[in-house]
Amino acid sequence: MAEKKENDQKEEVQELIINPKLPPIWIDLIDPSIRTDGISLIRFATTLPEGTIEQARIITNEDVLKEFVDNICFALDHYPKKPKGKTIKKLSKK
């Protein structure tokens, strides 16, 4: 009976619907801003001779961002360690 209950509680995985009109973009700069309330802004930019051009902005919560980072680390088979003494300043909400 416990097995049936576990199976019923599993989340269904939804299929990703691809938008063919959305163009791919090249980025070489990722600038995350993490607030103390768990909301994150991630900006993606491209460096060109004319300057750095913002390509996209994404707002999400900290849990989704952590899953995003975990997925990238898994895909790259790269799990960095935090350097000693390095801290990240979180932006406070206003």
Contacts in CASP RR format, 6 or more apart in sequence:
PFRMAT RR
TARGET T0000
AUTHOR 0000-0000-0000
METHOD contacts of the structure
MODEL  1
MAEKKENDQKEEVQELIINPKLPPIWIDLIDPSIRTDGISLIRFATTLPE
GTIEQARIITNEDVLKEFVDNICFALDHYPKKPKGKTIKKLSKK
25 44 0 8 1.000
25 46 0 8 1.000
25 55 0 8 1.000
25 56 0 8 1.000
26 46 0 8 1.000
26 55 0 8 1.000
27 44 0 8 1.000
27 45 0 8 1.000
27 46 0 8 1.000
27 55 0 8 1.000
27 56 0 8 1.000
28 45 0 8 1.000
28 46 0 8 1.000
28 47 0 8 1.000
29 43 0 8 1.000
29 44 0 8 1.000
29 45 0 8 1.000
29 46 0 8 1.000
29 47 0 8 1.000
29 52 0 8 1.000
30 42 0 8 1.000
30 43 0 8 1.000
30 44 0 8 1.000
30 45 0 8 1.000
31 42 0 8 1.000
31 43 0 8 1.000
31 44 0 8 1.000
31 45 0 8 1.000
32 40 0 8 1.000
32 41 0 8 1.000
32 42 0 8 1.000
32 43 0 8 1.000
32 65 0 8 1.000
33 40 0 8 1.000
33 41 0 8 1.000
33 42 0 8 1.000
33 43 0 8 1.000
33 91 0 8 1.000
34 40 0 8 1.000
34 62 0 8 1.000
34 65 0 8 1.000
34 88 0 8 1.000
34 90 0 8 1.000
34 91 0 8 1.000
35 41 0 8 1.000
35 90 0 8 1.000
35 91 0 8 1.000
35 92 0 8 1.000
35 93 0 8 1.000
36 90 0 8 1.000
36 91 0 8 1.000
36 92 0 8 1.000
36 93 0 8 1.000
37 93 0 8 1.000
38 61 0 8 1.000
38 62 0 8 1.000
39 59 0 8 1.000
39 60 0 8 1.000
39 61 0 8 1.000
39 62 0 8 1.000
39 93 0 8 1.000
40 59 0 8 1.000
40 60 0 8 1.000
40 61 0 8 1.000
40 62 0 8 1.000
40 65 0 8 1.000
41 57 0 8 1.000
41 58 0 8 1.000
41 59 0 8 1.000
42 57 0 8 1.000
42 58 0 8 1.000
42 59 0 8 1.000
42 60 0 8 1.000
42 65 0 8 1.000
43 54 0 8 1.000
43 56 0 8 1.000
43 57 0 8 1.000
44 54 0 8 1.000
44 55 0 8 1.000
44 56 0 8 1.000
44 57 0 8 1.000
44 58 0 8 1.000
45 52 0 8 1.000
45 53 0 8 1.000
45 54 0 8 1.000
45 55 0 8 1.000
46 52 0 8 1.000
46 53 0 8 1.000
46 55 0 8 1.000
47 53 0 8 1.000
60 68 0 8 1.000
73 79 0 8 1.000
73 80 0 8 1.000
END
